[in-house]
Every structure is written in structure tokens, then in C-alpha cells.
């Protein structure tokens, strides 16, 4: 089984639009949406949820009011200003400010603070018109350390192996942080989507550095290349210089937005950018 992870150095480069089209072009594919902080692949693939699971990560301190003696030691030791004294002279913990460090739990003389795992969101297994999909939804304000990404990817791999699928396509998160590392480690290949701008060039350099660090073959495509042809050529030259394969360009095309509004992948329409994406797919040779 091959695993292609589509990532970008920054948000808004068209990564998910390209990933959705590659999923449509693939045969016997399993899909994983690992951009869990801002998941939107489901808007195009319209998954029908078959299985839903809670995701718990980190911990949250909760004061049991009945057992608290009001000494205020927890407030003295909290470095995140999460412990509050309300109008009833009772101490409470603001869940949005609490970082789950456990200092208040350790120092409480009455052991009146519970420290349960946080319910951060959920991950789902679904059916789409292109094949099985594993995706997730984080709760409001919930943090993603990469653990949820690893869960989504692990489940997608398991489905692919159990059903003898030859390809897993992962829509990864942008950037180079923990969620990205959790998305790409051990992958067969990564496809980096960038745009012809100064920030696009800079962030591409960082992503390709990450790929080299983990020894993962990298391919690069430039989206909306015709907005700045000079920058596109500079980006492609830089990518080749560090050993990445340049697999194609996608023109600026209002038809991409029109396809999204219809809930379709770009290659499911006859807009000009669809042919660019098909050429990229052929270059990837998956």
C-alpha cells in the first residue's frame, strides 16, 4: 500500500481542493482528513458517517466545591490565572484558561481537585462516493497536539490493509508543527502545494526541509502559477535544487470555486484547471 500525504507550508494554497481531486482520480483509495483543526474535505466528498468515536486528550482540573476549604493555595500556584474566586467566596477553575499542568492538584491539601481527561472532539469512519474516509472534528477551543491526527491516520491505514486497498491519500494540515509531523511520518510520498508568493516560497522551503529530515520523497506543484510566472519559476528551481520533484502547475481558474459551491471535486467538472490536476496525477504515477 502506498500513502500520499498532501500538505502545504501555509493555509489557503488549495491543498484540500487538490487532495479531493486526487481522491476522485484514484482507484480503490482510502481517504484520511488529517487537517483536524480546520477539516473541510467532507464538504466535497459528502461522507455518510458509519461510526463515531469520542476523542479524549489532555486533562482539566475541576474543584469539588463540597470538599474545598477555601485556602486558596491552588490560586497561588497557578501560573495561567485559571483559578478564580467567585462572588460566593468559592474557588473555581476556568476551563478555557486551564492548561492541564496538574500543579493545583498536586498542592491541594484537601485533595479536592479532580483531574479527568478532556473530551476534545470526535473521529469518524464514513463512506464516500470514492471509498472509505476517516475524519475528525475538534471541539471549540480544543487543542490538537498530533494525537488526533495519529488516530485518524492509524484507523485509515487499518481500513486500507483490511480491505486490500492499494492507496491511502491523506489531506494533511498546513505548516511544519506537530500535526504535520504526525501526518507525514512513514508516508510513501508527500505532495506539497504552494503558491507563487514570497510567503509561499518561504513556507515551501520549511516543508521541504521537514521532508528531508524524515527522509520522505517530496513532490511540488504550484497552484495559481500564472498570477506570478517569475516567482513560479524561482520556486520550481529552488525545489529541484533540494531534490524535490516538480510535478506540475495549476492555473488560476474561477471554475475551482464554482466546483466547490456545487460540492464537487475540480476534476468532476470540465473547468480548465481540471486538466492541470489530471496531468499532476499522471506525473505522480501512483
VEXDREN-2710 file (C-alpha; in Angstrom, 1 decimal):
% VEXDREN-2710
k/r/px/py/pz
1/UNK/0.0/0.0/0.0
2/UNK/1.2/3.5/-0.9
3/UNK/0.5/6.5/1.2
4/UNK/0.4/10.0/-0.3
5/UNK/0.1/13.0/2.0
6/UNK/-0.9/16.3/0.5
7/UNK/0.4/19.2/2.6
8/UNK/1.3/22.9/2.3
9/UNK/3.6/25.3/4.1
10/UNK/0.7/27.7/4.7
11/UNK/-3.1/27.7/4.7
12/UNK/-5.2/28.7/1.7
13/UNK/-2.9/27.3/-1.0
14/UNK/-5.6/24.9/-2.4
15/UNK/-4.3/21.8/-0.7
16/UNK/-7.7/20.3/0.1
17/UNK/-9.1/21.1/-3.3
18/UNK/-6.2/19.2/-4.9
19/UNK/-6.5/16.3/-2.5
20/UNK/-10.2/15.9/-3.2
21/UNK/-9.5/15.7/-6.9
22/UNK/-6.7/13.2/-6.5
23/UNK/-9.1/11.0/-4.4
24/UNK/-11.7/11.1/-7.3
25/UNK/-9.0/10.2/-9.8
26/UNK/-7.6/7.3/-7.7
27/UNK/-8.8/3.7/-7.8
28/UNK/-9.6/1.7/-4.7
29/UNK/-8.5/4.5/-2.4
30/UNK/-8.9/5.2/1.4
31/UNK/-9.1/8.8/2.5
32/UNK/-7.9/10.4/5.7
33/UNK/-8.6/14.1/6.5
34/UNK/-5.8/14.9/9.0
35/UNK/-6.3/18.6/8.9
36/UNK/-8.4/18.2/12.0
37/UNK/-8.1/21.8/13.2
38/UNK/-10.0/23.0/10.1
39/UNK/-11.4/19.9/8.4
40/UNK/-13.2/20.7/5.2
41/UNK/-12.6/17.7/2.9
42/UNK/-16.1/16.5/3.9
43/UNK/-17.6/19.5/2.1
44/UNK/-16.6/18.0/-1.2
45/UNK/-16.8/14.2/-0.6
46/UNK/-20.1/14.3/1.4
47/UNK/-19.3/11.4/3.7
48/UNK/-22.0/9.2/5.2
49/UNK/-21.0/8.5/8.8
50/UNK/-20.9/4.9/9.8
51/UNK/-19.0/5.0/13.0
52/UNK/-18.4/7.8/15.5
53/UNK/-15.9/7.7/18.4
54/UNK/-15.0/10.2/21.1
55/UNK/-11.5/11.7/21.3
56/UNK/-10.0/12.5/24.7
57/UNK/-6.7/14.2/25.2
58/UNK/-5.0/16.2/28.0
59/UNK/-6.5/16.8/31.4
60/UNK/-8.6/19.5/33.0
61/UNK/-8.7/20.4/36.7
62/UNK/-12.1/20.6/38.4
63/UNK/-12.6/21.8/42.0
64/UNK/-15.1/19.8/44.1
65/UNK/-16.9/22.6/45.9
66/UNK/-18.1/20.5/48.7
67/UNK/-14.5/19.4/49.6
68/UNK/-12.8/22.7/49.1
69/UNK/-11.8/24.6/52.3
70/UNK/-11.1/27.9/50.5
71/UNK/-7.4/28.1/51.4
72/UNK/-6.5/29.5/48.0
73/UNK/-3.3/27.5/47.7
74/UNK/-4.4/26.4/44.2
75/UNK/-4.7/30.0/43.1
76/UNK/-1.3/30.9/44.5
77/UNK/0.4/28.2/42.5
78/UNK/-1.5/28.5/39.2
79/UNK/0.7/30.3/36.6
80/UNK/-2.2/30.5/34.0
81/UNK/-4.6/32.6/36.1
82/UNK/-7.1/29.8/35.7
83/UNK/-8.2/29.6/39.4
84/UNK/-10.9/32.2/40.1
85/UNK/-12.6/33.3/43.3
86/UNK/-16.3/34.0/42.6
87/UNK/-18.8/36.1/44.5
88/UNK/-19.7/33.3/46.8
89/UNK/-16.1/33.1/48.1
90/UNK/-15.7/29.8/46.3
91/UNK/-12.8/28.8/44.1
92/UNK/-13.5/27.6/40.6
93/UNK/-11.3/26.8/37.6
94/UNK/-11.8/28.4/34.2
95/UNK/-11.7/25.5/31.7
96/UNK/-10.6/27.8/28.9
97/UNK/-7.6/29.1/30.9
98/UNK/-6.6/25.8/32.5
99/UNK/-3.5/24.2/30.7
100/UNK/-3.9/20.9/32.5
101/UNK/-0.5/21.1/34.2
102/UNK/-1.8/19.5/37.4
103/UNK/0.0/21.9/39.8
104/UNK/-3.2/22.7/41.7
105/UNK/-4.0/19.0/42.0
106/UNK/-0.6/18.3/43.5
107/UNK/-0.6/21.2/46.1
108/UNK/-4.3/21.0/47.2
109/UNK/-4.1/20.0/50.9
110/UNK/-7.7/18.6/50.8
111/UNK/-7.2/16.6/47.6
112/UNK/-10.4/18.4/46.4
113/UNK/-9.5/18.8/42.8
114/UNK/-10.4/16.1/40.2
115/UNK/-8.2/15.8/37.1
116/UNK/-10.1/13.9/34.4
117/UNK/-9.2/13.6/30.7
118/UNK/-10.7/16.2/28.4
119/UNK/-13.3/15.4/25.8
120/UNK/-11.7/17.3/22.8
121/UNK/-13.7/16.1/19.9
122/UNK/-14.6/13.0/17.8
123/UNK/-13.3/11.0/14.9
124/UNK/-15.5/9.2/12.4
125/UNK/-15.4/6.4/9.8
126/UNK/-17.6/7.2/6.8
127/UNK/-18.4/6.1/3.3
128/UNK/-17.9/8.4/0.3
129/UNK/-18.5/8.1/-3.4
130/UNK/-14.8/7.4/-3.8
131/UNK/-14.3/5.0/-0.9
132/UNK/-13.9/4.8/2.9
133/UNK/-12.9/8.0/4.7
134/UNK/-11.7/8.7/8.2
135/UNK/-12.0/12.2/9.5
136/UNK/-12.4/14.1/12.7
137/UNK/-13.9/17.2/14.4
138/UNK/-12.3/19.1/17.2
139/UNK/-14.3/20.8/19.9
140/UNK/-14.4/24.6/20.2
141/UNK/-11.1/25.8/21.6
142/UNK/-9.7/22.2/21.8
143/UNK/-6.0/21.8/21.2
144/UNK/-4.5/19.3/18.7
145/UNK/-1.1/18.0/19.6
146/UNK/-0.9/15.5/16.8
147/UNK/-2.6/12.7/18.8
148/UNK/-5.9/13.0/17.0
149/UNK/-4.0/13.2/13.6
150/UNK/-2.2/9.9/14.5
151/UNK/-5.6/8.3/15.4
152/UNK/-7.2/9.3/12.1
153/UNK/-4.2/8.1/10.1
154/UNK/-3.9/4.8/12.0
155/UNK/-7.5/4.0/11.5
156/UNK/-7.4/4.8/7.8
157/UNK/-4.3/2.6/7.4
158/UNK/-6.1/-0.2/9.2
159/UNK/-9.1/0.0/6.9
160/UNK/-6.8/0.1/3.8
161/UNK/-4.9/-3.0/4.9
162/UNK/-8.0/-5.0/5.9
163/UNK/-9.8/-4.3/2.6
164/UNK/-6.7/-4.7/0.4
165/UNK/-6.7/-1.1/-0.9
166/UNK/-3.6/-0.1/-2.7
167/UNK/-3.5/3.6/-1.9
168/UNK/-4.2/5.9/1.1
169/UNK/-4.5/9.6/0.4
170/UNK/-4.1/11.9/3.3
171/UNK/-5.2/15.6/3.4
172/UNK/-2.6/16.9/5.9
173/UNK/-2.6/20.2/7.9
174/UNK/-0.6/23.2/6.8
175/UNK/2.7/24.3/8.4
176/UNK/5.5/22.2/10.0
177/UNK/4.2/21.6/13.5
178/UNK/3.3/18.5/15.5
179/UNK/0.1/17.8/13.4
180/UNK/2.1/17.9/10.2
181/UNK/4.8/15.6/11.6
182/UNK/2.1/13.2/12.7
183/UNK/0.7/13.3/9.2
184/UNK/3.8/12.6/7.2
185/UNK/6.0/10.3/9.3
186/UNK/6.4/7.0/7.5
187/UNK/4.5/8.1/4.4
188/UNK/5.5/6.9/0.9
189/UNK/5.5/10.4/-0.6
190/UNK/4.3/13.9/0.2
191/UNK/2.9/16.4/-2.3
192/UNK/3.4/20.0/-1.3
193/UNK/1.0/22.6/-2.7
194/UNK/2.4/26.1/-2.8
195/UNK/1.5/29.4/-4.4
196/UNK/3.7/32.0/-6.3
197/UNK/4.3/34.4/-3.5
198/UNK/7.1/35.3/-1.1
199/UNK/5.3/33.6/1.8
200/UNK/4.6/30.6/-0.4
201/UNK/8.2/30.3/-1.3
202/UNK/9.4/30.7/2.3
203/UNK/6.9/28.2/3.7
204/UNK/7.7/25.7/1.0
205/UNK/11.4/25.8/2.0
206/UNK/10.4/24.9/5.5
207/UNK/8.2/22.0/4.5
208/UNK/10.8/20.5/2.1
209/UNK/13.3/20.8/5.0
210/UNK/10.9/18.8/7.1
211/UNK/10.6/16.1/4.4
212/UNK/14.4/15.8/4.1
213/UNK/14.7/15.5/7.8
214/UNK/12.4/12.5/7.8
215/UNK/13.7/11.1/4.5
216/UNK/10.4/11.3/2.7
217/UNK/10.3/11.8/-1.1
218/UNK/8.7/15.1/-1.9
219/UNK/6.8/16.4/-5.0
220/UNK/5.8/20.0/-5.5
221/UNK/3.1/21.7/-7.5
222/UNK/2.4/25.4/-7.8
223/UNK/-1.2/26.5/-7.6
224/UNK/-2.4/29.7/-9.5
225/UNK/1.0/29.8/-11.1
226/UNK/0.0/32.3/-13.8
227/UNK/-0.5/35.0/-11.2
228/UNK/3.3/35.4/-10.9
229/UNK/5.2/33.4/-13.5
230/UNK/8.6/34.7/-12.4
231/UNK/8.0/33.6/-8.8
232/UNK/6.7/30.2/-10.0
233/UNK/9.9/29.6/-11.9
234/UNK/12.0/30.6/-8.9
235/UNK/10.0/28.3/-6.6
236/UNK/10.4/25.3/-9.0
237/UNK/14.1/25.9/-9.4
238/UNK/14.6/26.0/-5.6
239/UNK/12.5/22.8/-5.2
240/UNK/14.6/21.0/-7.8
241/UNK/17.8/22.2/-6.1
242/UNK/16.9/20.5/-2.9
243/UNK/15.9/17.2/-4.6
244/UNK/12.1/17.6/-4.8
245/UNK/10.2/16.6/-8.0
246/UNK/8.2/19.3/-9.7
247/UNK/5.0/17.6/-10.9
248/UNK/3.1/20.4/-12.4
249/UNK/1.3/23.7/-12.3
250/UNK/-2.4/24.6/-11.8
251/UNK/-3.6/27.8/-13.4
252/UNK/-5.8/30.4/-11.7
253/UNK/-9.4/29.3/-12.6
254/UNK/-12.7/30.7/-11.2
255/UNK/-14.1/27.3/-12.1
256/UNK/-12.4/25.8/-9.0
257/UNK/-14.6/27.9/-6.7
258/UNK/-17.7/27.1/-8.8
259/UNK/-16.9/23.4/-8.3
260/UNK/-16.7/23.8/-4.6
261/UNK/-20.0/25.6/-4.5
262/UNK/-21.6/22.6/-6.2
263/UNK/-19.9/20.2/-3.7
264/UNK/-17.8/18.7/-6.4
265/UNK/-14.1/18.0/-6.9
266/UNK/-12.5/20.1/-9.6
267/UNK/-11.9/17.1/-11.8
268/UNK/-15.6/16.3/-11.7
269/UNK/-16.2/19.4/-13.8
270/UNK/-14.9/20.5/-17.2
271/UNK/-13.1/23.6/-16.0
272/UNK/-9.6/24.2/-17.4
273/UNK/-7.8/23.6/-14.0
274/UNK/-9.2/20.0/-14.0
275/UNK/-6.8/19.1/-16.9
276/UNK/-3.8/20.6/-14.9
277/UNK/-4.7/18.3/-12.0
278/UNK/-5.0/15.3/-14.2
279/UNK/-1.5/15.9/-15.5
280/UNK/-0.2/16.2/-11.9
281/UNK/-1.9/12.9/-11.1
282/UNK/-0.2/11.2/-14.1
283/UNK/3.2/12.6/-13.0
284/UNK/2.7/11.2/-9.5
285/UNK/2.3/7.7/-11.1
286/UNK/0.6/6.2/-8.1
END
